[in-house]
Amino acid sequence: MKGVFLKAAIAGCLVAMSSTPIVMAAQPMGSSMVVGDVTSQPIGHYEFCKRNREECRGTGVRTAPPRVTNYGWTVVQEVNKSVNYAVMPMTDYEIHGREEVWSYPDVVGDCEDYVLLKRAMLIEHGFSPSDLLITVVRKPNGEGHAVLTLRTSDGDYVLDNLEDEVKLWVDTPYTYLKRQASFHAGRWVDIENGDELMVGSIPE
């Protein structure tokens, strides 16, 4: 099913695949999130992983973030914008009749659905899954929200369905709570500047 959603979304993306490099060799970290211990997995992601086990595997390797090339940044910006415009925001309850359903969007979706599609598209374009991390944040009004974190040697950048510009995480208005572990797509780690979680989670 993912291929159907990706095909439609990628068709609307202005960036064509080319031989131009996406990333270069790993470099020392810039302004990056400080992550802590393994923590609870959001219930929606847990159920998503049960349906899509191949997307929630571990690498067992902790790698340094890479340097993204100019072409790579063009891809990132275009993927963020194309998905934001292609998908109409709608809550899980409106779509599925219940909360916390993480799935690939087809025309409509909520914040986690945008993130899943952007992550899959960037992997298709050559980015490593270890550098594309689903991240749970809290908005200034206290509501839970999900964004996609891109690890780079220049710092951690955020792809957000509420913002067409890809920004360094410290330039966003959110409190960062936890994200996928870079060494295992099915595990989550605390973000050291985090706070009490505002979305549903399964017990550790």
N, C-alpha and C positions, 0 to 999 in steps of 0.2 A: 504493500500500500504506500510505503514511503516514496517509492519511485514515482508514483503518479503525482503526488504533491510536489516533489522536487522538480519533475519535468515541467509542470506548469509554472512554478516559481522561477526556475532558472531561465525559462523562455522570456520572462519579463525583465530579466537582469541585463543590464547594458554591457556588462563585462564579458568578453569572449575568452575562452581558454586559449592560452598561448604558451610558448616555450619560455617566456620570461619568468625568472625565479620569483617565487612567492616569499620565501624566507631564506636567510643565509645562516651561517654557522652560529651556534649559541654564543651569547655574549654575557658579560656580567650584568646582574640585575640593575634596573633603574628604580623608579618609584613604584614599588610593588606592594601588594597586600601582604601582611604578615599572617601566616596561617598557623593554627595550633593543632590540637589533637583531633583524632577521628571523632565525629559526632553523629547524631541521629540523621537519618535520611528522610527527606520529605515523603510523606505517604504517597503523593502523586507520582514521584519519581520511582519509589519502590514498586508500585503497580505497573508503571511504564517498563521497568526493567524485567518484570516477570513476563511481560508480553514481548519484549525485545532484548533478550539476553545477550545477543551479540553486540549490543551497543553499550553494555555496562560491564565490560571486562576490565581486568587490571593488566598493567604493563609490568609492574614490579620494578620499574626503573624511574628514578627521580632525575629529570633532565632540567638543564638551565633553559630559560626562555630564549627564543631565537630573535634575531634581528629581522624585522619585516622590511622587505624592499619597497620602493616607491610603487611598483606595480601591485605588490601585495596590499598596500594601503588602499589603492584604488579599488581592488576587489572587495576589501572589507567595507568600505564606504558604500559601494553600490549594492552589496548584499543587504546591508542594514536598511538602506532606503527602499530597495525593491520589495523586501518582505513587509516593511511597514506600510507600503502603499497597496500591496496585493491582498493583504489580509485585513478584514474588518474586525475591530475589537468587539468581543462578546464574552460574557462570563461563562464559566463552566456550567453554572446552573441553567443559564439560558440555552446552552448548547446540548448538555447531557442530562439535565434535570437533577444534577448533584454536583457537589464541589470537589476540587482536587482531582480532576481528570486531566492527565498530561498526555497529549497526543499531537501528531502532526496536523496542522490546520489545512482545511480545504475551504477557502473563501473566508471563513470566520475562525476566530481563536482568541484565547486569553494570553496573558503575558508569557506563561511557560511554553505555550504552543509556538509563539513567535521565536522564542529562544531555541527550541528544538529544531525548527526549520532552518534558522540561520546557522546553527552549529553544523547541521548536516550539509548545507550548501557549501560552507567554508571547508569542510573536510573533503567534499567533492572537488574543490578547487586546489587542494594540496596542503592545507593546514593540518597539523597534527591534532588528534583528539586530546592529547595531553595539554595543549595550549588553549583549548576552547572549553571553558568551564561554566556550567550553569550555576548561577549565584543568587542566593536569597538575600533580599535587602528589606529595609523598612523605609517607607516614604516619610517625609516630614509630618504628615497627618496621622502617622501611626499604622497605616495600612501595609500589609505585606505585598511584596512585588518580586518579580524575577527578571534578571537581566543575564546577558551572556558576557563573561569576562574573557578577553583575549590576552594571554600572557605574551609579553614582548620584552626585549632587552631594555627598552625605553620605559618600561612600567606596564601596569595592568590597565587595559582599555575596556570600555563598556559599550556594548551594543544594546540599545534599549528601544522597545516599541513606542515609548513616549517621546523619543528624541531622535531626529534623523542624523544628527551629528554624532560621530563616535568620539567619546571623550575619555580622558584620563580619569580613573575612578575617583581621585581626590577632587575632581572638578564637578562632580555630580552632587545632588542634594541628599543622598541616601545615607543611612546607617547600614553598614555591611555586616551581615550576620554569619553566613556560612556558604560554602561552595563545594562543588565536586573536587575530589582529590586529583591532582595531576597524575598520580601514579595508579589510580584505579577509578574508572568512570562510574562504578557502582557504589563508591564510598564518598563520604562527605567529611570536610574538616571545618573547624571553627575559624572565623576570621578574628584576629586578636583584638581589633577595635570594635567587636560586635556587641550585641545586647540580647535581651530576651527574645526568643523567636516568636513571630506573630502568625505563622502558618502551620498547618497540620503536619505532624511528624510521627513516625513510628518510634517505639521505644528503642533505645540503644541495645 
